[in-house]
Every structure is written in structure tokens, then in C-alpha cells.
């Protein structure tokens, strides 16, 4: 049994921050630039399922800045 808790945010490049809660499912297309994490006032637990391509699972990009995170400024 999986258990999710808390409240989180996700944002796709060029999009607005979306709130996610326990039970929500979020899907990103391969290569879609995005970030996800807790809100400034709550923690978040999540399960990530991803495929590997040629033995590589993820390409980590630049860190989200405090300004982008705190104000919901769009990526990109």
C-alpha cells in the first residue's frame, strides 16, 4: 500500500504552478522541463516512476531559484 501526504507544487516550463495533493497523479512527457516539490508551508511525500533510456533515468537541470519558487514565476 502506498501512502502520500502533504501538499506540493508542480510546474511545467512556460506554465503556472499547480497544486497537488494526496492521490493526485501527475505525468510529464519525456524531455518535458519541469519541477516538483513541497509548498513553502507544507512537506510532501511522493512516488516517482520513470523509465531509463540507455541506462540513464533523468537529466537534472538548473535549480529552481528562490524567486521562481516563492512567487510562482514561470520557468523558461
C-alpha positions as CSV (number, residue, x, y, z in Angstrom):
1,X,0.0,0.0,0.0
2,X,1.4,3.4,-0.9
3,X,0.7,6.4,1.3
4,X,1.0,10.0,0.1
5,X,1.0,13.0,2.4
6,X,1.2,16.8,2.4
7,X,0.7,19.3,-0.4
8,X,3.0,20.0,-3.3
9,X,3.5,22.1,-6.4
10,X,4.4,21.1,-9.9
11,X,5.3,23.5,-12.8
12,X,5.9,22.8,-16.4
13,X,8.1,25.1,-18.4
14,X,6.0,28.1,-19.5
15,X,3.1,27.1,-17.3
16,X,1.7,28.1,-13.9
17,X,2.3,26.3,-10.6
18,X,-0.2,23.6,-10.0
19,X,-1.1,22.4,-6.5
20,X,-1.0,18.6,-5.9
21,X,-2.5,16.7,-3.0
22,X,-2.5,13.0,-1.9
23,X,-4.0,10.8,-4.5
24,X,-3.2,13.1,-7.5
25,X,-1.3,11.7,-10.4
26,X,1.0,13.9,-12.4
27,X,2.5,12.8,-15.7
28,X,5.3,14.6,-17.6
29,X,6.2,13.8,-21.2
30,X,9.7,12.6,-21.9
31,X,12.0,15.6,-22.1
32,X,9.4,18.0,-20.6
33,X,11.2,20.5,-18.4
34,X,9.5,20.8,-15.1
35,X,10.0,20.8,-11.3
36,X,8.0,19.5,-8.4
37,X,8.3,19.8,-4.6
38,X,6.7,20.8,-1.4
39,X,5.0,24.2,-0.8
40,X,6.7,26.8,1.3
41,X,4.5,25.8,4.3
42,X,3.9,22.0,3.9
43,X,6.0,19.0,3.3
44,X,5.3,16.5,0.5
45,X,5.9,12.8,0.1
46,X,5.7,11.4,-3.5
47,X,6.4,8.3,-5.5
48,X,8.2,8.8,-8.9
49,X,8.1,6.2,-11.6
50,X,10.4,6.7,-14.6
51,X,11.9,4.7,-17.4
52,X,15.6,4.5,-18.2
53,X,17.0,5.2,-21.6
54,X,20.4,3.8,-22.3
55,X,20.9,3.3,-18.6
56,X,20.1,6.9,-17.7
57,X,17.0,7.8,-15.8
58,X,16.9,11.6,-15.5
59,X,18.7,14.8,-16.8
60,X,18.9,17.2,-13.8
61,X,18.6,20.8,-15.0
62,X,19.4,24.0,-13.2
63,X,18.0,24.5,-9.7
64,X,14.7,26.5,-9.3
65,X,15.6,29.9,-7.8
66,X,14.0,31.1,-4.6
67,X,12.3,33.8,-6.7
68,X,10.8,31.3,-9.1
69,X,9.7,29.1,-6.3
70,X,8.4,31.7,-3.9
71,X,6.5,33.8,-6.5
72,X,5.4,31.2,-8.9
73,X,7.4,32.8,-11.7
74,X,7.3,30.7,-14.8
75,X,10.3,28.6,-15.9
76,X,11.9,29.3,-19.1
